[in-house]
């Protein structure tokens, strides 16, 4: 075994060391950094390069969108915007078959256009959605599975942190990626709705609103039309969030990176002036939570740039992509292999890590075969969204387990029907590229 390790190239040794460190439960960022530093020592490069390479990797203007989108989502979750949105959608669609299941799916998709982060979405809206679904007769595990899946689509529905990172790595227009992801994101949400009739539902709790356990409804006794208008008026500024963000991007008023800052300022303005829920303590907590979440992502980005530099120097991109192209002459077989690799990688690593490791290898194949990099980017995001709900390291499952106080196994079982239909949805988006291209072509 040791002889095999010493006989392979230093770049391949780096990959093996990385996975060994991951198996030892070392944090992803440090596994990336240590394996890269080992290989730099192996090939004789001085460690004095490491600092410059790390700094170069994170000093990219587009990456500023990540901490600000995270902060905007954190603020909107703590300022009462989520609560008002859920109440409005409960009135609007809660009477449809599926009840709070439909509400949960719609709110998850809508919140994806606010936060851009799957785990952050589970933490922000999960408690209210899960409690409401329980009151509507769904099991807690099934409700947690729905929230996990819907929140995972936050990296598909724009503005998506994942799409920002993909755009940086692939040197592709982030605005085009945002536009292309709209229809596939909605389609994936529709596949979730198809699973709701299959859920085993108990009796809904009598004479209790689905949200009463968390927040009393002041309009409970009003007629439908009046109640709908009042809840819409209360949630209006929250509902306008994706309109402001996406409308500004698509109209060319500001770039996706600038949109993240606009979203943060907008959240502060809504909390301070419209809802008057902004407090110094709340702002301090939101800044702290956003800083912690951003630090995790940016640390991975920093060490991934070092890892990626070694990949380039050792020409792993050329050798691995050539090997991938040599598997078959059939484009669909190659695409199937790529999707399978991404699904398996998503089972063990977070989306950011998977992108930094795999995209340098896959993107040359995409260019060689003449595939649209925007369509491929959307496909990658859907695939990585599935990874957020796939054991053993589906991070959304861990967040939902913490919210519901259920075991990971029970939450994973609750998410299984949504995982299966998500795989079907992935196949449809792969087979019909027009789903992600139609809006891009229309808006040219």
N, C-alpha and C positions, 0 to 999 in steps of 0.2 A: 504493500500500500504506500509506504513512504517512497519507494523507488518510483512508483507511478507519479507521485506528487512532484518529485524533483525533476522528472523527465519532461513534464509539460511546461509550456511557456509561463513567464512570470505573470502575464495578464490573466491566464486561466487560474494560476495559483491564487491570485487576488480574489477571484470570484469564489473559489472554494473556501478561502479564509473567511470571506464575508459571511457565507452561509453557516460556517462552523461557529462564528461569533454570534450569529442570530440564534443558532440552536442552543447556545449557552445563555440565552436570554439577555444579551447585551443590548442596550438601546440602539435603535437602527442607526442614528446619526454617528455614534461612536464606532459601530461595526463598519460603516462606510469609511470613516476616517482612518481607523487602525489598519484595515486591509489595504487601503491605498498607500499609507505610509510604509507598510511592510514591503509593498511592491516597489516603491520609490527607492528604498534601501537595497532591494534585490537587484535592481537594474542600475544602481549606482548614481542616482540623482541626489543632489544635496537637499536636506530638509529645509534649507533656507528658502526654497521655492514654495513650500507649503502655504505660508502666510499670504504670499502674493496671490497664489491660485485661489485660495478661499475667498479673499477680499474681492478678486475679480469676478468670482462666481455669483456673489450676492449684490454687487454694485450695478444692478440693472434697473432702469427706471420702471419697467413693467412690473417688477416684483414688489414695488411699493403698494400695489393694489391689495396684496395679501393681508397685511396687518390692518389696513383701513376697512376692508370688507368684513374682516372678523370683528373689528370694533363696532362697525355699524350694526351687524347682526346681534352682537351682545347687547348693545344699547336698546335696540328695538325689542329684544326679549325681556328686558328689565323695566321698560317704561310703560308697560301695559298695552302695547300695540298688538301683541299676539292674542291677548285675552279678548280685545275688542274685535279682532278679525275672526276669531273662532266663533264668537257669539253671532256675528253677522252671517257667517256661512252656515251656522246651525239653523238660523231662521230661514235662510234662502234655500238650502238643499236638504235640511235635516228631515223633512217629511217624505223624501224619496225613499224607495226600497233600499235598505242598507243603513238608513239613518246616520248615526255618527261615523260609520265606516266610510260613507261617501264624504262626510264633512272632513274626516281625518285625511283622506286622500287629497281633497281639494286644497285644504290648508297646507299640507306638506308641500304640494307643488307651488303654491303661492309663496310660502315662506322660503322655498328654495331660491326664488327671485329676490329675496331680501338678504339672506345670510351667506349663501354660497358655500356653506360648510355642512357636511352631513352630521357629524357628531354635535356640532353647535345647534343644529336644528332639533335633534332629539332632545337635547337638554332644555331648549327654549320652549318648545310646544308639546313635547312628549307628555309631561304630567297631566296637562289639561285634556289632551286628546284621549289618552289611555283611560283616565277617569271617566270621561264622557262616554266612551265606548263600553266600559264596564256597566255604567248605568243603563246603557241601551241593550244590554243582554249579551255582549261579546265577552269571551274569556279574556283575562288579563294578558295571557301569553299571546293570544291572537292579536289583541290590540297593540301589544309591544312589537310584534312582527310587522304589522302594518306601518307603524310609525318608523321603525328601522328602515323599511324599504322606501317609504315616501321621503324620508329625510335623506336617504342615500342619493336620491335624484337631485339633491342640492348641488352636486358636482356636475350635473348634466344641464339643469335649467339655469340659464344665464341670469345674473352674472355669477360665473362659477370660478372658484379659486383654481380648480383643476384645469379649466380651459385657459386660464391666464398662464399657468405653468407650462402647459402644452404649447401655447403660442410662443413662449420664450424659447423653449427647447427646439421647436420645429421652425422657428423664425417665420411664423404664419400670422396673418392678421387676426388679432384677438376679436375685433369687431365682427369679422366674418364668422368666426367660430361661435360667437354668441348668437348671431342670427341663425346659423345652421342648426343650433341645438334646440331651438324652440319647439319645432314640431316633434322631433324624437322624444323630447322630454315630456310633452303632453301625451304622446302615444304610450310611453311607458307607464304614465299615470292611468291611462285607460285600461291597460292590461291588469293593473291592480284592482280596478273596479270589477273586472270580470271574475275575480276570485271571491268577492264578497258573498254572492249567493251560496257558496259552498261552505261557509262558516257555520259551525254549530252554535246557535244562539239560544241562551236561556231566556227567561222572562225578564223584560225590562222592569226596572224598579218603578213601581206605581207612584204616580203623582209627584214625580221628581224630575226636574229638568236635568239634562245630561251635564250641565255645568254648575248646578246649584251647590254641589259639594265643595267647589272651589271658589265660586263667586256668585252671589245672589243676582238674579236677573230682575232689574227694576221694571221691565216691560212685560213680565210674564202674563199678565191678565189682559193685555191689549189685543185688538184684532190683528190678523196677519199683516195686512197692508201697512197699518200704522207702526206695528212692531218692526217690520222690515225697513221702513223709512228711518226710524229712530236709530236702529242698530247700524244702518248704513252711514248715517250722519256721524255717529260716534266713531266709527272705524274709518271714516273717509281719508284722513291724513295717512293712516297706515296703508290703506289700499292704494294710495297714490305713490307709494314708495317705488315699486317696480316701474311705474309709468315715468317717474322722474329719472330713475337710473337708466333704464333701457331706452327711453325716449331721447334722452340727452346724448347717449352713445350713437344711436342709429341716425339721429338728425345731424350729427357732426358737431354739436355744441361743445362736447368734451370727449376726451379719449377714455377707454376703459379704466386706465390707471387713475385719471382725474375723477372718474365717476365714483371710485371708492371713497375719495375725500368728500365729494358732494354728498354721498350717501351718509357719511358720518355727520356732516354738518346738518343735513336734513333731519336725521334722527334726533340730534340735540335740539334743533328748533322745534320739532313736534313735541318732544318731551317737555321743553321749557315753556312754550307759548300756547300750544294747542291743548295738550292734555294736563299740563302743569304737574307732571309726575317726576320731573328731574330734580334730584337732590344732590348735594355735594357728596354724601355718603354713597348714593347709588352710582354717581359718576366715578368715584374712586374705585368701587368694586368692579364696575364694568371695565375700567382701564386695566385693573389688575388681571382680571380674567382674560381679557383680550391679549394682553402682553404675554401671559403664560402660554396661551394657545399659539400665538404668532411665533414665539421663541422656539417652540417645538418644530414648527414647519420650517422656519428659516435656518435652524441648526441643521436639519436634514438637507436643505438646499445648499448650505455652505459646504458641508463635507461631501455632498454628492458632486459638487463641481470638482473637487480634488479627485474623487473616484473617476469621474468622467474624463479628466485630463489623462490619467493613466490608461484608461480604455483607448483613448485616441493615440497616445504614444506607442502603445503595444499593438496597435492596429487590430484590436478585438472586433471593432466595427466591421472592418473589411473581411476578416476571416469568418466571423459568425454569420454575417449577412450573406456571404457567398455560400456557406454551408446551408443556410435557410433556403436560398434560391435553388440549390441543388437537390432539394428534397423531391420536387416535382416540377413539371412544366405547366401544371394546371394552377391558375391563379387562385381558384377557390380552395384548393388543397393547402396552398401556402397561407391564405387568409385564415383557414380553419386552424392551422398550426399556431399562428400568431394569437388568435383568440383563445386557444386552449392554454398557451403559455401565460397569457395575461390573467385568465381565470385562476390558474394554479398559483401564480405569483400573488394574486390578490387574496388568496386564502391564508397567506403567511406574512404579507407586508402591507404597509399602508400605501395609498394611491400615489403620494408624492415620490416615495422611494421606488416604486415600480416604474414610474415614468422616467426617472433619471437613469435607472439601470437599463431598461429595455428599449426606450425610444431611440437612443443613438444607434442601436442595432437594427431596429425595425424601419426607421425612416429612410435609410438608403434603399431598402427593399421596396418601400412605397414609391419612391421616385423612379426606381428601375422599372417597375411594373406600370407606371403611369397613373397610379391611383390619385384621386383628389385628396391632398393632405387635410383639408377641412373636414371632409366626410370621414376620413380615417380618425381624425381627432375626436369627433363626436362618438364614433364607434368605441374608441379607447375609453372615453369617459363613461359610457354605458357599461362597458365591461368592468371598469374599476368601481363603479357604483355597486355592481353586483358583489364585488369583493368586500364592500363595507358590511354586507350581511351574510358573508360566508364564513363558517367556522374554519379553523380555530382562532383566527385573529381578525374577525370582522368587528371593527372597533365600534360600530353602531350597536352591535349586540351587547357589548360591555356597558355602554352608556345606558341603554334601555334596561339592562339588568340592574344597574345602580338605581335608576328611577323607580322601577317596579318592585325592587327587593326580591326578584325571582332569580333562579339560577340561570347561568348562560345556556344550559341544555334546554330548559323550558322555553326561553326566549327564542332559541334557534329553531325549535320545533314549531313555534308559532309563526316564524318567518318562512318556513319551508314552502308553503303554497305560493307565496309571493316570489320566492327565489326561483321556483320552477317557471312561473309565467314570465319572469324577468329574462330568463334564458331564452324563452320563445321570442320575446320582444327583441332581444339582441340579434337573434337570427333574422328577424324581419328587417331590422334596420340595416343589417349587413347585406341582405339580398336586394333591398330596394334603396340604393343611394339617393334616389330622388327625394326621399323624405327629408334629408338634410340639405339638399341642394335647391329645392324649389324656392324658398324664401330668399336665399342668397341671390339667385338669378332674378327674382322679381324686384329686389331692392337695388339692383345695379342701375 
